[in-house]
Amino acid sequence: MVHPADVPASSVLRMLSTTAWFFDCFARRVTPEQGLTALDAYQRMSRAVPDWVNQAIRLRDMMVRPFGLKPVTGFNLRVQKSPRVGDNLDFFQIAAVTDKELVLSLKDSHLDVLISVHLDPNNQLSLTSIVEPHNALGRFYMRLIAPFHRRVVRSMLGRI
């Protein structure tokens, strides 16, 4: 069952969450038998994204084009075996990667996003999102999409 959670103490995003303009964290238990790494968890979540999510992302890209925002194009369902910092993964760039935590970033003119997929020793999988808007457009955009964001995160975590 997916539930709101505290940012894990061992996550690299823990301290950033204390001063973030926006953050949320959702978590669920996974079984040790699944033998997941943080990358495995992300890839399972992104491959299981419901079609409505990619449709919503395409709609978002059309709507923000006049404002000069980057298109995110959706999840591409490609598996990456040995990613490195700086590589792209879907519409994110890899900021950090270990077996226990994958940190992804997205930088645009209106806001910066950090995402952490974190596995703790108690088999809790957490997905933390941090957003720092740069201007009024970024703040408006985030207020508008926050409810959809939470629904997408819960849906993705629920599909592992």
C-alpha positions, 0 to 999 in steps of 0.5 A: 500500500502506497502512503505518504512518508518522511524523506528517508534519513539516508537519502541525499534529498533529506536536507534539501527537503527541509528548505524546499519550496515543494516536496513530497514523499510517498513510500511502500514496502517491497519484498526482499525476494524482489531483489530490487536496486533503486534503478530496477525500481525506477525502471519497473515503475516507468515501464508500468506507467498507465497510458493516461500518464503519457497522454497527460504528458503529451498534452502538457507538452503542447500546452507549455510550448508557447511559454518556451518550456522544455517538452518532457515527452513521457516515459520511453520504456527503455531499460538502461543497464549501467547508467552513470551520472550525467546520462539521461533516463527518460526526461531526467538526467542522472544526478547520483546512482547507487544500488540504494538510491537513484537521484534524477534531475530536470532543469528548466527555465521555470523550475528545477526538479529532483527525484529520489528513488530510495530503498532502505534496509527495511525494504521500504521503497520511497519516491521523493520529489523536490521542486524549486521554482525560479519565477512566478511561472514555475510557482503557478505551474507547480501549483497547477500540476501538484495534484496530478503529480501526486496521483502519478507518483502513487500510481507508479509506486503501486505498480511495483 
